[in-house]
Amino acid sequence: MTAHSTGTPAGGTGSRSGTLKAKAAEEFRRFVGLFVYLWILFAVFAINQGIVLRQHDIAWSMQGMAFINALVFAKVMMLFEMFDPGRWLRTRPMIYPILYESFLLMILFLVVHVIEKVVEGVFRGNTIVDSLPDIGGGGLVGLLSASVIMFVALTPFFALRNLSFALGADRLHALLFGGGAPTSDASER
């Protein structure tokens, strides 16, 4: 029997099974983290919308939609991260990939939202044009407003993500949450 570089005997699946389970657990953990981030974000948007609508005597809340949208968009974010469109900017100052990725994901979120609403409308028997959503209340101002809000909301996520790439995930975690004193020696980066 020969050994692979992982130390597993040839033909053995013990390490491979463990690796797949570990990878699946890591992917699930990332999904849950993205979901929670987006759920909080969308819930705050829904609360704000509810406050505005109540000022006009309209009782309406979209907390259920915040949950569902967080599930859908967390998967979109995972796919976005898999393609890593900002990797070509990582040799430049960190602000470039942060803003670039925030902008691209904002566009992707808007496109997915429009597709989601069109598909939903078509299933309900509406035409594609009738199914197009009024983003941000409609019109160019509404679209720009919703776009800026989404861009600003995504920027902290990509700032932390790119800091994690630069510092290392363990070091960033230690800096943010403790659990080991981060070293201050720049040569260890």
N, C-alpha and C positions, 0 to 999 in steps of 0.2 A: 504494500500500500504506500502510495506517495502522498505527501502533504501539500495542500495549497498554501499560498502565502498567508492565509488566515489561520493556518494550523489545523484545518479540518481535513480529515482523511479523504482521499479521492473517493467520490461517489457519496460522501456523507452530506446530509442536509441539515445537521444540527445548527451550525453557525449561520447558514443561509436562512433558515426559518427564523432564527433569532434576529437576524439583520432585517428581514422583511417585517417582522413584528415591530421592531424598534422604529423602522422607517414609517410604518403605518401609524404607530403611536405618535411620532413626531409630526406627521402630516395632520393627524386629528387635533393635536395640541395647537398647531398653527391655525387650523381652521376655526377652532373654538376661540382663539385669541382674536382673529379677524372678525368673527361673528360678534363677539362681545363689543369690540371697538365700534363696529358699524351699527349694532343694535342701539348702543348708547347715543351715537350720532343721530340716527334716524328717529329715535324716541324723543330727543330734544327738539328736532325739527317738527315732529308731530305735536308736541306740547305747545310749541310756539304757534303752530297753525291753529290748534284748538283755542288758544287764547285770543288770537285775532278773530276767529269765527264767532266765539262767544260774545265779543264786543258788538257783533252784528246780530245777536240773538239766534245764532245757529249752533246747536249742540251737536258736535261731531268730533270723533277722535279716531286717529288712524294708528293706534298702538299695535294692533294686530298686523297691519301692513308694515309697520316698522320692523317687527319680528321676521316676517316673511321676506321682506326686502333685504334684511341683514343676512339671512340664509343664502339668498340668491347672489348678492353682491360679494359675500365672503368667498364664494366659489369663483366668481369673476376675478377677485383680487388674487386668489391663489394661482389661477391660470396666468394672470398678468405677471406675477412674480416669477413663475416658471420660465416665461419668455425673457424676463429681465431686460427690458428695452433700454434701460439707462446704463448698462454695463460699459458701453463705449465712452461714457463720460466720467468714469471713476478715476481716471488719471488727472482730471481737472479739479478745480476747487469743488468742495462737496455741495455747494449751493446749486451747481448746475444739474447734477443728477436728481437732487431733491425736487427742484422746480420742474424739471423736464418730466419726471415720473408722475408728479402730482397733476401736471397739466394733461398728460396722456391718459391717466386713469380717470380724470374728471370727464374727458371726452368719451372714453369708453363707457363710463357709468351713464352718461346722457344717452348714448346710442342704445345701450342695453335697456334702459328705461323706456325709450321710445318703442323699441322692438317688443318689449314686454306688453306695453299698453296696446299696441297695434294687434298683436296676436290675441290678447284678451278681448279686444273689441270685435275682431273678425269671428272669434268663437261665439260671441253674443249676437252675431248677425249684422254687425255694423260694417260700413265700408272702411277701407284703409284710411281715407282722408278723415272720416268722422271719428276714427279711433285715435288719431294723433293727439297726444296729451298737450295741455297748456302748461308748459314748464314754467314754474315761478309765477303763475297767475296769467301767463300768456304774453305774447308780444316779445319784441326784442329786449325790452327792459327787464321783463320777467326772466327770460332765458339768461341774460347776462348776470342778473342778480343771483339766480340759482347756481350758475357756473362759478361765480366768484366765491360764493359760500362753500360749495363743494371743494373747490381748489384749496381754499384756506383750511378747511377741515381735514383734507388729506395730507397737507404739508407736514404736520407733526409726525404722522405715520412714516413718511418717507425720510424725514430727518432722523428718526430713531433707527430706521432700517439701514440707512447709509452710515450712520455712526457705528452701528453693529458691524458692518463690513470693515470699517476702518480700524476699530478698536478690537474687534473680536466679540462674539456674542457673550462669552463668559465674563469678560471684563466690563462690558456695558451693563450687564445684569448686576454685577457687583457694585458698580458705580451708582446705579439707580436704586437697588434694593438691599444692598449690603451682602452679607454672606461671604465675606472674604475681603480683606483690604486690597484695593487695587494698587498696583505698584505705580510709582510716579516716574520711573525710569523710562525715558522716551525710547531707549534702545531696545526695549522689550516689545515694542509695537511691531 
